[in-house]
Every structure is written in C-alpha cells, then in structure tokens.
Amino acid sequence: VEIDDPTNADVSENPDVTLPSVNPDLGVCSTYLGLASNSESVAYWLDRVYTIIKIGSIVGTIVWSMLDLAKVIANNKDLLMETVKKCAIRLIVLVVILLLPAIIDLFGNLIGIPDILCGIK
C-alpha cells in the first residue's frame, strides 16, 4: 500500500498544489511591541525609558568625570593620567549607548528586517 504524503509533493509537478500563505506581519516588531508613536504600546514606553537612559548617561558621565578630575587635581596630580583614561572609557561607553539604536537599525537593514526597533530612537 502506497501512502500519498503531501509534505513531499513537488509543486513543479502539480500546478494545482497551492502553498499555504504566510502572514507578512509575522516577525515584524510592531506586531509584538506596537509603534513608538502610539502612547498605549510597549514600544512607546521603551522609547521613553531609553530617552531617560540617554539623558542620565550624559549627565552621569559629565558629573562623574568632573568630580574625578577635580578630586585628582586638588589632591594628587600624579594620578591625572589614570583619571583621564577612566574619563575616556566613560566617554566611549556613552557614545556606544547613544549610537546603539543606529547600530541595531543598521544590523536589521543588513539582514533584511526593516524598522527592527519599532520607531525607538
């Protein structure tokens, strides 16, 4: 007895076979998180949290660097280069935090996923 297995059917041999359609919205960010422009979506709140993180990281980097430099200049000028290196590392981390959406968006465009961040910038 031969069983006809439709999973092994060759579509080119039988033009009457139709493949199931795939939802084009499947896997799109806005399907899961919504858009950042909609105030009732998760993406909106993620955008707000990211904005707070950006502002906090800028202020934190400036304040901590100024405090460290003032402390070193007032007390021990021999540790100035070490403190400058610490401030440079903070600045590099800040730049990465600020450029993170652009990096993720670039990666998404390279792999063919448009608007991978749901409008979070």
Biopython code that builds the backbone (N, CA, C, O; Angstrom):
import numpy as np
from Bio.PDB.StructureBuilder import StructureBuilder

atoms = [
    (1, "VAL", "N", (0.858, -1.173, 0.000)),
    (1, "VAL", "CA", (0.000, 0.000, 0.000)),
    (1, "VAL", "C", (0.902, 1.233, 0.000)),
    (1, "VAL", "O", (1.787, 1.353, 0.848)),
    (2, "GLU", "N", (0.691, 2.120, -0.916)),
    (2, "GLU", "CA", (1.477, 3.344, -1.027)),
    (2, "GLU", "C", (0.669, 4.502, -0.457)),
    (2, "GLU", "O", (-0.479, 4.729, -0.838)),
    (3, "ILE", "N", (1.295, 5.227, 0.463)),
    (3, "ILE", "CA", (0.623, 6.369, 1.096)),
    (3, "ILE", "C", (1.111, 7.640, 0.429)),
    (3, "ILE", "O", (2.313, 7.867, 0.288)),
    (4, "ASP", "N", (0.154, 8.470, 0.018)),
    (4, "ASP", "CA", (0.488, 9.741, -0.622)),
    (4, "ASP", "C", (0.797, 10.765, 0.471)),
    (4, "ASP", "O", (-0.092, 11.176, 1.216)),
    (5, "ASP", "N", (2.052, 11.168, 0.556)),
    (5, "ASP", "CA", (2.488, 12.119, 1.582)),
    (5, "ASP", "C", (2.543, 13.521, 0.970)),
    (5, "ASP", "O", (3.408, 13.794, 0.138)),
    (6, "PRO", "N", (1.617, 14.424, 1.377)),
    (6, "PRO", "CA", (1.600, 15.762, 0.765)),
    (6, "PRO", "C", (2.802, 16.629, 1.149)),
    (6, "PRO", "O", (3.075, 17.630, 0.487)),
    (7, "THR", "N", (3.513, 16.260, 2.197)),
    (7, "THR", "CA", (4.672, 17.072, 2.587)),
    (7, "THR", "C", (5.842, 16.889, 1.637)),
    (7, "THR", "O", (6.719, 17.749, 1.559)),
    (8, "ASN", "N", (5.864, 15.760, 0.906)),
    (8, "ASN", "CA", (6.943, 15.511, -0.041)),
    (8, "ASN", "C", (6.543, 15.832, -1.475)),
    (8, "ASN", "O", (7.291, 15.524, -2.404)),
    (9, "ALA", "N", (5.391, 16.438, -1.671)),
    (9, "ALA", "CA", (4.910, 16.728, -3.020)),
    (9, "ALA", "C", (5.775, 17.805, -3.655)),
    (9, "ALA", "O", (6.156, 18.774, -2.999)),
    (10, "ASP", "N", (6.079, 17.630, -4.926)),
    (10, "ASP", "CA", (6.851, 18.603, -5.682)),
    (10, "ASP", "C", (5.873, 19.538, -6.367)),
    (10, "ASP", "O", (5.061, 19.094, -7.178)),
    (11, "VAL", "N", (5.936, 20.827, -6.055)),
    (11, "VAL", "CA", (4.989, 21.800, -6.582)),
    (11, "VAL", "C", (5.144, 21.950, -8.087)),
    (11, "VAL", "O", (4.159, 22.206, -8.780)),
    (12, "SER", "N", (6.336, 21.798, -8.601)),
    (12, "SER", "CA", (6.552, 21.978, -10.034)),
    (12, "SER", "C", (5.875, 20.878, -10.850)),
    (12, "SER", "O", (5.557, 21.092, -12.020)),
    (13, "GLU", "N", (5.650, 19.711, -10.257)),
    (13, "GLU", "CA", (4.995, 18.624, -10.974)),
    (13, "GLU", "C", (3.483, 18.770, -10.984)),
    (13, "GLU", "O", (2.817, 18.286, -11.899)),
    (14, "ASN", "N", (2.937, 19.433, -9.974)),
    (14, "ASN", "CA", (1.496, 19.559, -9.870)),
    (14, "ASN", "C", (1.135, 21.025, -9.701)),
    (14, "ASN", "O", (1.284, 21.575, -8.610)),
    (15, "PRO", "N", (0.658, 21.670, -10.769)),
    (15, "PRO", "CA", (0.346, 23.102, -10.682)),
    (15, "PRO", "C", (-0.891, 23.383, -9.832)),
    (15, "PRO", "O", (-1.129, 24.536, -9.472)),
    (16, "ASP", "N", (-1.688, 22.358, -9.498)),
    (16, "ASP", "CA", (-2.881, 22.570, -8.694)),
    (16, "ASP", "C", (-2.573, 22.688, -7.206)),
    (16, "ASP", "O", (-3.450, 23.053, -6.423)),
    (17, "VAL", "N", (-1.346, 22.386, -6.807)),
    (17, "VAL", "CA", (-0.976, 22.452, -5.402)),
    (17, "VAL", "C", (-0.701, 23.913, -5.043)),
    (17, "VAL", "O", (0.084, 24.592, -5.705)),
    (18, "THR", "N", (-1.356, 24.377, -3.994)),
    (18, "THR", "CA", (-1.107, 25.741, -3.520)),
    (18, "THR", "C", (-0.447, 25.664, -2.152)),
    (18, "THR", "O", (-0.846, 24.881, -1.290)),
    (19, "LEU", "N", (0.545, 26.474, -1.981)),
    (19, "LEU", "CA", (1.249, 26.522, -0.715)),
    (19, "LEU", "C", (0.488, 27.426, 0.260)),
    (19, "LEU", "O", (-0.145, 28.395, -0.158)),
    (20, "PRO", "N", (0.548, 27.116, 1.531)),
    (20, "PRO", "CA", (-0.142, 27.975, 2.494)),
    (20, "PRO", "C", (0.496, 29.359, 2.525)),
    (20, "PRO", "O", (1.711, 29.498, 2.383)),
    (21, "SER", "N", (-0.331, 30.371, 2.711)),
    (21, "SER", "CA", (0.207, 31.731, 2.745)),
    (21, "SER", "C", (0.764, 32.031, 4.131)),
    (21, "SER", "O", (0.270, 31.542, 5.147)),
    (22, "VAL", "N", (1.794, 32.838, 4.134)),
    (22, "VAL", "CA", (2.435, 33.228, 5.378)),
    (22, "VAL", "C", (2.043, 34.669, 5.663)),
    (22, "VAL", "O", (2.078, 35.518, 4.772)),
    (23, "ASN", "N", (1.675, 34.940, 6.896)),
    (23, "ASN", "CA", (1.298, 36.286, 7.292)),
    (23, "ASN", "C", (2.521, 37.197, 7.156)),
    (23, "ASN", "O", (3.542, 36.935, 7.792)),
    (24, "PRO", "N", (2.448, 38.255, 6.350)),
    (24, "PRO", "CA", (3.616, 39.127, 6.164)),
    (24, "PRO", "C", (3.976, 39.906, 7.424)),
    (24, "PRO", "O", (5.098, 40.399, 7.542)),
    (25, "ASP", "N", (3.038, 40.027, 8.373)),
    (25, "ASP", "CA", (3.326, 40.751, 9.609)),
    (25, "ASP", "C", (3.992, 39.875, 10.657)),
    (25, "ASP", "O", (4.380, 40.359, 11.721)),
    (26, "LEU", "N", (4.127, 38.578, 10.360)),
    (26, "LEU", "CA", (4.729, 37.668, 11.316)),
    (26, "LEU", "C", (6.213, 38.004, 11.479)),
    (26, "LEU", "O", (6.950, 38.034, 10.493)),
    (27, "GLY", "N", (6.647, 38.253, 12.690)),
    (27, "GLY", "CA", (8.037, 38.575, 12.958)),
    (27, "GLY", "C", (8.363, 40.047, 12.868)),
    (27, "GLY", "O", (9.515, 40.429, 13.069)),
    (28, "VAL", "N", (7.380, 40.892, 12.570)),
    (28, "VAL", "CA", (7.603, 42.328, 12.497)),
    (28, "VAL", "C", (7.488, 42.904, 13.905)),
    (28, "VAL", "O", (6.596, 42.533, 14.667)),
    (29, "CYS", "N", (8.381, 43.796, 14.234)),
    (29, "CYS", "CA", (8.450, 44.375, 15.580)),
    (29, "CYS", "C", (7.120, 44.988, 16.014)),
    (29, "CYS", "O", (6.698, 44.799, 17.155)),
    (30, "SER", "N", (6.468, 45.706, 15.135)),
    (30, "SER", "CA", (5.231, 46.383, 15.513)),
    (30, "SER", "C", (4.115, 45.401, 15.849)),
    (30, "SER", "O", (3.159, 45.771, 16.531)),
    (31, "THR", "N", (4.217, 44.158, 15.384)),
    (31, "THR", "CA", (3.226, 43.145, 15.731)),
    (31, "THR", "C", (3.311, 42.804, 17.210)),
    (31, "THR", "O", (2.287, 42.549, 17.845)),
    (32, "TYR", "N", (4.496, 42.795, 17.755)),
    (32, "TYR", "CA", (4.701, 42.396, 19.141)),
    (32, "TYR", "C", (4.703, 43.570, 20.109)),
    (32, "TYR", "O", (4.111, 43.489, 21.186)),
    (33, "LEU", "N", (5.361, 44.657, 19.737)),
    (33, "LEU", "CA", (5.537, 45.782, 20.657)),
    (33, "LEU", "C", (4.704, 47.003, 20.315)),
    (33, "LEU", "O", (4.582, 47.910, 21.138)),
    (34, "GLY", "N", (4.135, 47.049, 19.139)),
    (34, "GLY", "CA", (3.445, 48.252, 18.689)),
    (34, "GLY", "C", (4.446, 49.257, 18.153)),
    (34, "GLY", "O", (5.620, 48.938, 17.965)),
    (35, "LEU", "N", (3.980, 50.460, 17.909)),
    (35, "LEU", "CA", (4.859, 51.513, 17.403)),
    (35, "LEU", "C", (5.155, 52.515, 18.505)),
    (35, "LEU", "O", (4.338, 52.719, 19.403)),
    (36, "ALA", "N", (6.315, 53.134, 18.435)),
    (36, "ALA", "CA", (6.724, 54.108, 19.453)),
    (36, "ALA", "C", (5.857, 55.356, 19.408)),
    (36, "ALA", "O", (5.831, 56.119, 20.373)),
    (37, "SER", "N", (5.152, 55.580, 18.316)),
    (37, "SER", "CA", (4.291, 56.758, 18.214)),
    (37, "SER", "C", (2.944, 56.552, 18.907)),
    (37, "SER", "O", (2.230, 57.525, 19.152)),
    (38, "ASN", "N", (2.582, 55.309, 19.226)),
    (38, "ASN", "CA", (1.318, 55.011, 19.912)),
    (38, "ASN", "C", (1.557, 55.001, 21.418)),
    (38, "ASN", "O", (2.332, 54.181, 21.912)),
    (39, "SER", "N", (0.902, 55.899, 22.157)),
    (39, "SER", "CA", (1.175, 56.049, 23.587)),
    (39, "SER", "C", (0.698, 54.870, 24.428)),
    (39, "SER", "O", (1.009, 54.809, 25.617)),
    (40, "GLU", "N", (-0.037, 53.944, 23.853)),
    (40, "GLU", "CA", (-0.508, 52.784, 24.608)),
    (40, "GLU", "C", (0.281, 51.517, 24.287)),
    (40, "GLU", "O", (-0.109, 50.428, 24.707)),
    (41, "SER", "N", (1.370, 51.643, 23.559)),
    (41, "SER", "CA", (2.146, 50.459, 23.171)),
    (41, "SER", "C", (3.378, 50.300, 24.064)),
    (41, "SER", "O", (3.824, 51.241, 24.721)),
    (42, "VAL", "N", (3.896, 49.106, 24.063)),
    (42, "VAL", "CA", (5.117, 48.815, 24.817)),
    (42, "VAL", "C", (6.301, 49.581, 24.210)),
    (42, "VAL", "O", (7.170, 50.057, 24.941)),
    (43, "ALA", "N", (6.337, 49.699, 22.899)),
    (43, "ALA", "CA", (7.436, 50.413, 22.234)),
    (43, "ALA", "C", (7.486, 51.876, 22.659)),
    (43, "ALA", "O", (8.567, 52.456, 22.761)),
    (44, "TYR", "N", (6.335, 52.470, 22.904)),
    (44, "TYR", "CA", (6.291, 53.872, 23.369)),
    (44, "TYR", "C", (7.019, 53.998, 24.699)),
    (44, "TYR", "O", (7.834, 54.901, 24.888)),
    (45, "TRP", "N", (6.719, 53.085, 25.620)),
    (45, "TRP", "CA", (7.345, 53.145, 26.940)),
    (45, "TRP", "C", (8.815, 52.761, 26.883)),
    (45, "TRP", "O", (9.619, 53.307, 27.638)),
    (46, "LEU", "N", (9.180, 51.844, 26.013)),
    (46, "LEU", "CA", (10.596, 51.521, 25.834)),
    (46, "LEU", "C", (11.359, 52.723, 25.290)),
    (46, "LEU", "O", (12.507, 52.958, 25.665)),
    (47, "ASP", "N", (10.719, 53.479, 24.406)),
    (47, "ASP", "CA", (11.337, 54.691, 23.865)),
    (47, "ASP", "C", (11.538, 55.722, 24.968)),
    (47, "ASP", "O", (12.577, 56.380, 25.022)),
    (48, "ARG", "N", (10.558, 55.866, 25.842)),
    (48, "ARG", "CA", (10.682, 56.813, 26.955)),
    (48, "ARG", "C", (11.798, 56.379, 27.914)),
    (48, "ARG", "O", (12.587, 57.213, 28.358)),
    (49, "VAL", "N", (11.866, 55.099, 28.230)),
    (49, "VAL", "CA", (12.917, 54.593, 29.119)),
    (49, "VAL", "C", (14.289, 54.812, 28.486)),
    (49, "VAL", "O", (15.232, 55.212, 29.170)),
    (50, "TYR", "N", (14.403, 54.551, 27.187)),
    (50, "TYR", "CA", (15.685, 54.751, 26.511)),
    (50, "TYR", "C", (16.082, 56.233, 26.515)),
    (50, "TYR", "O", (17.262, 56.556, 26.648)),
    (51, "THR", "N", (15.108, 57.126, 26.371)),
    (51, "THR", "CA", (15.394, 58.562, 26.428)),
    (51, "THR", "C", (15.931, 58.948, 27.805)),
    (51, "THR", "O", (16.876, 59.729, 27.913)),
    (52, "ILE", "N", (15.325, 58.399, 28.851)),
    (52, "ILE", "CA", (15.800, 58.673, 30.213)),
    (52, "ILE", "C", (17.221, 58.124, 30.400)),
    (52, "ILE", "O", (18.062, 58.772, 31.023)),
    (53, "ILE", "N", (17.482, 56.934, 29.862)),
    (53, "ILE", "CA", (18.826, 56.350, 29.956)),
    (53, "ILE", "C", (19.842, 57.229, 29.232)),
    (53, "ILE", "O", (20.948, 57.438, 29.731)),
    (54, "LYS", "N", (19.471, 57.746, 28.053)),
    (54, "LYS", "CA", (20.389, 58.614, 27.310)),
    (54, "LYS", "C", (20.712, 59.880, 28.101)),
    (54, "LYS", "O", (21.877, 60.256, 28.233)),
    (55, "ILE", "N", (19.688, 60.527, 28.618)),
    (55, "ILE", "CA", (19.903, 61.764, 29.374)),
    (55, "ILE", "C", (20.710, 61.476, 30.638)),
    (55, "ILE", "O", (21.647, 62.204, 30.966)),
    (56, "GLY", "N", (20.341, 60.419, 31.336)),
    (56, "GLY", "CA", (21.060, 60.053, 32.562)),
    (56, "GLY", "C", (22.512, 59.708, 32.310)),
    (56, "GLY", "O", (23.384, 60.056, 33.106)),
    (57, "SER", "N", (22.779, 59.022, 31.204)),
    (57, "SER", "CA", (24.168, 58.658, 30.915)),
    (57, "SER", "C", (25.002, 59.879, 30.543)),
    (57, "SER", "O", (26.182, 59.946, 30.885)),
    (58, "ILE", "N", (24.414, 60.832, 29.856)),
    (58, "ILE", "CA", (25.136, 62.064, 29.522)),
    (58, "ILE", "C", (25.457, 62.847, 30.795)),
    (58, "ILE", "O", (26.598, 63.249, 31.021)),
    (59, "VAL", "N", (24.432, 63.055, 31.619)),
    (59, "VAL", "CA", (24.631, 63.807, 32.858)),
    (59, "VAL", "C", (25.599, 63.065, 33.778)),
    (59, "VAL", "O", (26.492, 63.678, 34.363)),
    (60, "GLY", "N", (25.428, 61.754, 33.909)),
    (60, "GLY", "CA", (26.308, 60.965, 34.772)),
    (60, "GLY", "C", (27.751, 61.004, 34.325)),
    (60, "GLY", "O", (28.657, 61.130, 35.148)),
    (61, "THR", "N", (27.972, 60.897, 33.030)),
    (61, "THR", "CA", (29.341, 60.942, 32.508)),
    (61, "THR", "C", (29.993, 62.291, 32.803)),
    (61, "THR", "O", (31.145, 62.350, 33.233)),
    (62, "ILE", "N", (29.256, 63.359, 32.572)),
    (62, "ILE", "CA", (29.817, 64.692, 32.818)),
    (62, "ILE", "C", (30.097, 64.902, 34.301)),
    (62, "ILE", "O", (31.185, 65.344, 34.671)),
    (63, "VAL", "N", (29.118, 64.585, 35.156)),
    (63, "VAL", "CA", (29.270, 64.833, 36.593)),
    (63, "VAL", "C", (30.387, 63.980, 37.178)),
    (63, "VAL", "O", (31.251, 64.501, 37.883)),
    (64, "TRP", "N", (30.385, 62.673, 36.897)),
    (64, "TRP", "CA", (31.415, 61.796, 37.471)),
    (64, "TRP", "C", (32.814, 62.166, 36.977)),
    (64, "TRP", "O", (33.780, 62.132, 37.740)),
    (65, "SER", "N", (32.912, 62.515, 35.710)),
    (65, "SER", "CA", (34.227, 62.898, 35.181)),
    (65, "SER", "C", (34.720, 64.186, 35.821)),
    (65, "SER", "O", (35.895, 64.304, 36.168)),
    (66, "MET", "N", (33.811, 65.160, 35.976)),
    (66, "MET", "CA", (34.215, 66.416, 36.619)),
    (66, "MET", "C", (34.621, 66.187, 38.071)),
    (66, "MET", "O", (35.610, 66.757, 38.530)),
    (67, "LEU", "N", (33.870, 65.359, 38.803)),
    (67, "LEU", "CA", (34.214, 65.083, 40.194)),
    (67, "LEU", "C", (35.564, 64.377, 40.307)),
    (67, "LEU", "O", (36.392, 64.731, 41.147)),
    (68, "ASP", "N", (35.776, 63.376, 39.450)),
    (68, "ASP", "CA", (37.057, 62.663, 39.478)),
    (68, "ASP", "C", (38.229, 63.582, 39.149)),
    (68, "ASP", "O", (39.260, 63.543, 39.821)),
    (69, "LEU", "N", (38.074, 64.404, 38.124)),
    (69, "LEU", "CA", (39.153, 65.314, 37.736)),
    (69, "LEU", "C", (39.408, 66.366, 38.816)),
    (69, "LEU", "O", (40.560, 66.700, 39.096)),
    (70, "ALA", "N", (38.346, 66.885, 39.421)),
    (70, "ALA", "CA", (38.520, 67.883, 40.479)),
    (70, "ALA", "C", (39.222, 67.272, 41.687)),
    (70, "ALA", "O", (40.085, 67.903, 42.297)),
    (71, "LYS", "N", (38.847, 66.045, 42.027)),
    (71, "LYS", "CA", (39.476, 65.373, 43.172)),
    (71, "LYS", "C", (40.962, 65.126, 42.913)),
    (71, "LYS", "O", (41.793, 65.322, 43.799)),
    (72, "VAL", "N", (41.290, 64.697, 41.698)),
    (72, "VAL", "CA", (42.689, 64.406, 41.368)),
    (72, "VAL", "C", (43.517, 65.685, 41.316)),
    (72, "VAL", "O", (44.646, 65.719, 41.805)),
    (73, "ILE", "N", (42.961, 66.722, 40.729)),
    (73, "ILE", "CA", (43.707, 67.980, 40.621)),
    (73, "ILE", "C", (43.930, 68.595, 42.005)),
    (73, "ILE", "O", (44.988, 69.165, 42.271)),
    (74, "ALA", "N", (42.938, 68.479, 42.876)),
    (74, "ALA", "CA", (43.062, 69.062, 44.209)),
    (74, "ALA", "C", (44.013, 68.272, 45.108)),
    (74, "ALA", "O", (44.730, 68.857, 45.920)),
    (75, "ASN", "N", (44.020, 66.945, 44.965)),
    (75, "ASN", "CA", (44.779, 66.117, 45.908)),
    (75, "ASN", "C", (46.102, 65.596, 45.353)),
    (75, "ASN", "O", (47.165, 65.858, 45.915)),
    (76, "ASN", "N", (46.030, 64.863, 44.256)),
    (76, "ASN", "CA", (47.228, 64.162, 43.791)),
    (76, "ASN", "C", (47.311, 64.245, 42.270)),
    (76, "ASN", "O", (46.631, 63.504, 41.561)),
    (77, "LYS", "N", (48.134, 65.135, 41.789)),
    (77, "LYS", "CA", (48.245, 65.330, 40.346)),
    (77, "LYS", "C", (48.984, 64.185, 39.650)),
    (77, "LYS", "O", (48.998, 64.112, 38.421)),
    (78, "ASP", "N", (49.590, 63.302, 40.421)),
    (78, "ASP", "CA", (50.285, 62.162, 39.827)),
    (78, "ASP", "C", (49.308, 61.158, 39.210)),
    (78, "ASP", "O", (49.681, 60.412, 38.305)),
    (79, "LEU", "N", (48.085, 61.133, 39.685)),
    (79, "LEU", "CA", (47.082, 60.187, 39.183)),
    (79, "LEU", "C", (46.234, 60.776, 38.055)),
    (79, "LEU", "O", (45.204, 60.211, 37.687)),
    (80, "LEU", "N", (46.667, 61.906, 37.511)),
    (80, "LEU", "CA", (45.875, 62.590, 36.486)),
    (80, "LEU", "C", (45.682, 61.742, 35.235)),
    (80, "LEU", "O", (44.568, 61.664, 34.718)),
    (81, "MET", "N", (46.738, 61.106, 34.737)),
    (81, "MET", "CA", (46.618, 60.299, 33.507)),
    (81, "MET", "C", (45.680, 59.108, 33.719)),
    (81, "MET", "O", (44.916, 58.752, 32.822)),
    (82, "GLU", "N", (45.738, 58.502, 34.886)),
    (82, "GLU", "CA", (44.847, 57.383, 35.176)),
    (82, "GLU", "C", (43.385, 57.849, 35.179)),
    (82, "GLU", "O", (42.505, 57.148, 34.679)),
    (83, "THR", "N", (43.137, 59.013, 35.734)),
    (83, "THR", "CA", (41.777, 59.552, 35.773)),
    (83, "THR", "C", (41.307, 59.956, 34.385)),
    (83, "THR", "O", (40.137, 59.773, 34.049)),
    (84, "VAL", "N", (42.197, 60.497, 33.585)),
    (84, "VAL", "CA", (41.839, 60.856, 32.210)),
    (84, "VAL", "C", (41.462, 59.605, 31.424)),
    (84, "VAL", "O", (40.522, 59.636, 30.631)),
    (85, "LYS", "N", (42.185, 58.503, 31.636)),
    (85, "LYS", "CA", (41.840, 57.242, 30.964)),
    (85, "LYS", "C", (40.464, 56.754, 31.400)),
    (85, "LYS", "O", (39.684, 56.267, 30.582)),
    (86, "LYS", "N", (40.168, 56.885, 32.695)),
    (86, "LYS", "CA", (38.859, 56.477, 33.204)),
    (86, "LYS", "C", (37.748, 57.328, 32.566)),
    (86, "LYS", "O", (36.686, 56.813, 32.215)),
    (87, "CYS", "N", (38.004, 58.614, 32.424)),
    (87, "CYS", "CA", (37.032, 59.516, 31.790)),
    (87, "CYS", "C", (36.859, 59.180, 30.309)),
    (87, "CYS", "O", (35.751, 59.264, 29.779)),
    (88, "ALA", "N", (37.940, 58.804, 29.647)),
    (88, "ALA", "CA", (37.859, 58.419, 28.238)),
    (88, "ALA", "C", (37.028, 57.146, 28.066)),
    (88, "ALA", "O", (36.251, 57.034, 27.118)),
    (89, "ILE", "N", (37.190, 56.198, 28.972)),
    (89, "ILE", "CA", (36.388, 54.969, 28.908)),
    (89, "ILE", "C", (34.918, 55.300, 29.112)),
    (89, "ILE", "O", (34.060, 54.751, 28.421)),
    (90, "ARG", "N", (34.613, 56.193, 30.055)),
    (90, "ARG", "CA", (33.219, 56.626, 30.256)),
    (90, "ARG", "C", (32.664, 57.266, 28.994)),
    (90, "ARG", "O", (31.513, 57.029, 28.627)),
    (91, "LEU", "N", (33.478, 58.074, 28.331)),
    (91, "LEU", "CA", (33.032, 58.734, 27.102)),
    (91, "LEU", "C", (32.770, 57.719, 25.996)),
    (91, "LEU", "O", (31.801, 57.862, 25.250)),
    (92, "ILE", "N", (33.604, 56.708, 25.878)),
    (92, "ILE", "CA", (33.398, 55.665, 24.862)),
    (92, "ILE", "C", (32.109, 54.893, 25.142)),
    (92, "ILE", "O", (31.347, 54.602, 24.220)),
    (93, "VAL", "N", (31.865, 54.561, 26.404)),
    (93, "VAL", "CA", (30.623, 53.865, 26.768)),
    (93, "VAL", "C", (29.417, 54.747, 26.458)),
    (93, "VAL", "O", (28.397, 54.253, 25.976)),
    (94, "LEU", "N", (29.524, 56.037, 26.727)),
    (94, "LEU", "CA", (28.440, 56.966, 26.412)),
    (94, "LEU", "C", (28.146, 56.991, 24.918)),
    (94, "LEU", "O", (26.983, 56.954, 24.516)),
    (95, "VAL", "N", (29.172, 57.052, 24.106)),
    (95, "VAL", "CA", (28.980, 57.066, 22.649)),
    (95, "VAL", "C", (28.307, 55.773, 22.188)),
    (95, "VAL", "O", (27.432, 55.812, 21.323)),
    (96, "VAL", "N", (28.699, 54.642, 22.746)),
    (96, "VAL", "CA", (28.069, 53.366, 22.380)),
    (96, "VAL", "C", (26.593, 53.376, 22.774)),
    (96, "VAL", "O", (25.744, 52.925, 22.005)),
    (97, "ILE", "N", (26.284, 53.886, 23.963)),
    (97, "ILE", "CA", (24.881, 53.953, 24.392)),
    (97, "ILE", "C", (24.074, 54.838, 23.466)),
    (97, "ILE", "O", (22.946, 54.498, 23.109)),
    (98, "LEU", "N", (24.639, 55.973, 23.070)),
    (98, "LEU", "CA", (23.915, 56.890, 22.197)),
    (98, "LEU", "C", (23.767, 56.351, 20.770)),
    (98, "LEU", "O", (22.775, 56.642, 20.101)),
    (99, "LEU", "N", (24.737, 55.574, 20.303)),
    (99, "LEU", "CA", (24.684, 55.039, 18.935)),
    (99, "LEU", "C", (24.034, 53.658, 18.848)),
    (99, "LEU", "O", (23.909, 53.107, 17.754)),
    (100, "LEU", "N", (23.625, 53.096, 19.968)),
    (100, "LEU", "CA", (23.056, 51.750, 19.977)),
    (100, "LEU", "C", (21.864, 51.587, 19.036)),
    (100, "LEU", "O", (21.822, 50.594, 18.310)),
    (101, "PRO", "N", (20.888, 52.505, 19.005)),
    (101, "PRO", "CA", (19.784, 52.338, 18.058)),
    (101, "PRO", "C", (20.239, 52.347, 16.597)),
    (101, "PRO", "O", (19.720, 51.587, 15.779)),
    (102, "ALA", "N", (21.196, 53.195, 16.274)),
    (102, "ALA", "CA", (21.699, 53.249, 14.895)),
    (102, "ALA", "C", (22.413, 51.953, 14.531)),
    (102, "ALA", "O", (22.289, 51.471, 13.405)),
    (103, "ILE", "N", (23.160, 51.387, 15.476)),
    (103, "ILE", "CA", (23.867, 50.123, 15.224)),
    (103, "ILE", "C", (22.875, 48.985, 15.027)),
    (103, "ILE", "O", (23.018, 48.181, 14.106)),
    (104, "ILE", "N", (21.864, 48.919, 15.899)),
    (104, "ILE", "CA", (20.854, 47.862, 15.784)),
    (104, "ILE", "C", (20.068, 48.018, 14.491)),
    (104, "ILE", "O", (19.788, 47.028, 13.816)),
    (105, "ASP", "N", (19.702, 49.267, 14.134)),
    (105, "ASP", "CA", (18.969, 49.510, 12.895)),
    (105, "ASP", "C", (19.801, 49.135, 11.672)),
    (105, "ASP", "O", (19.271, 48.575, 10.713)),
    (106, "LEU", "N", (21.089, 49.434, 11.696)),
    (106, "LEU", "CA", (21.980, 49.047, 10.600)),
    (106, "LEU", "C", (22.041, 47.533, 10.466)),
    (106, "LEU", "O", (21.962, 46.997, 9.361)),
    (107, "PHE", "N", (22.181, 46.846, 11.593)),
    (107, "PHE", "CA", (22.202, 45.384, 11.582)),
    (107, "PHE", "C", (20.888, 44.830, 11.035)),
    (107, "PHE", "O", (20.892, 43.882, 10.250)),
    (108, "GLY", "N", (19.773, 45.413, 11.443)),
    (108, "GLY", "CA", (18.470, 44.973, 10.942)),
    (108, "GLY", "C", (18.336, 45.170, 9.442)),
    (108, "GLY", "O", (17.786, 44.314, 8.748)),
    (109, "ASN", "N", (18.833, 46.292, 8.936)),
    (109, "ASN", "CA", (18.785, 46.533, 7.487)),
    (109, "ASN", "C", (19.681, 45.552, 6.735)),
    (109, "ASN", "O", (19.343, 45.126, 5.631)),
    (110, "LEU", "N", (20.817, 45.191, 7.324)),
    (110, "LEU", "CA", (21.721, 44.246, 6.666)),
    (110, "LEU", "C", (21.111, 42.854, 6.553)),
    (110, "LEU", "O", (21.342, 42.153, 5.568)),
    (111, "ILE", "N", (20.332, 42.451, 7.558)),
    (111, "ILE", "CA", (19.725, 41.119, 7.493)),
    (111, "ILE", "C", (18.332, 41.150, 6.890)),
    (111, "ILE", "O", (17.673, 40.113, 6.808)),
    (112, "GLY", "N", (17.871, 42.326, 6.465)),
    (112, "GLY", "CA", (16.614, 42.424, 5.734)),
    (112, "GLY", "C", (15.380, 42.645, 6.592)),
    (112, "GLY", "O", (14.272, 42.343, 6.149)),
    (113, "ILE", "N", (15.534, 43.159, 7.797)),
    (113, "ILE", "CA", (14.383, 43.448, 8.651)),
    (113, "ILE", "C", (14.251, 44.960, 8.769)),
    (113, "ILE", "O", (15.029, 45.595, 9.480)),
    (114, "PRO", "N", (13.270, 45.545, 8.076)),
    (114, "PRO", "CA", (13.105, 46.997, 8.180)),
    (114, "PRO", "C", (12.471, 47.371, 9.513)),
    (114, "PRO", "O", (11.663, 46.611, 10.046)),
    (115, "ASP", "N", (12.819, 48.505, 10.047)),
    (115, "ASP", "CA", (12.293, 49.042, 11.295)),
    (115, "ASP", "C", (12.334, 48.007, 12.416)),
    (115, "ASP", "O", (11.312, 47.681, 13.021)),
    (116, "ILE", "N", (13.518, 47.508, 12.674)),
    (116, "ILE", "CA", (13.697, 46.469, 13.690)),
    (116, "ILE", "C", (13.452, 47.016, 15.099)),
    (116, "ILE", "O", (13.254, 46.235, 16.029)),
    (117, "LEU", "N", (13.461, 48.332, 15.273)),
    (117, "LEU", "CA", (13.302, 48.938, 16.594)),
    (117, "LEU", "C", (11.911, 49.501, 16.856)),
    (117, "LEU", "O", (11.700, 50.112, 17.903)),
    (118, "CYS", "N", (10.971, 49.324, 15.965)),
    (118, "CYS", "CA", (9.588, 49.829, 16.133)),
    (118, "CYS", "C", (9.541, 51.343, 16.331)),
    (118, "CYS", "O", (8.639, 51.843, 17.003)),
    (119, "GLY", "N", (10.466, 52.061, 15.777)),
    (119, "GLY", "CA", (10.480, 53.505, 15.895)),
    (119, "GLY", "C", (11.178, 54.025, 17.128)),
    (119, "GLY", "O", (11.153, 55.230, 17.379)),
    (120, "ILE", "N", (11.806, 53.152, 17.914)),
    (120, "ILE", "CA", (12.533, 53.585, 19.100)),
    (120, "ILE", "C", (13.866, 54.181, 18.645)),
    (120, "ILE", "O", (14.678, 53.509, 18.009)),
    (121, "LYS", "N", (14.071, 55.444, 18.981)),
    (121, "LYS", "CA", (15.311, 56.123, 18.545)),
    (121, "LYS", "C", (15.923, 56.843, 19.699)),
    (121, "LYS", "O", (16.968, 57.477, 19.549)),
]
sb = StructureBuilder()
sb.init_structure("model")
sb.init_model(0)
sb.init_chain("A")
sb.init_seg("    ")
for serial, (resi, resn, name, xyz) in enumerate(atoms, 1):
    if name == "N":
        sb.init_residue(resn, " ", resi, " ")
    sb.init_atom(name, np.array(xyz, "f"), 0.0, 1.0, " ", f" {name:<3s}", serial, name[0])
structure = sb.get_structure()
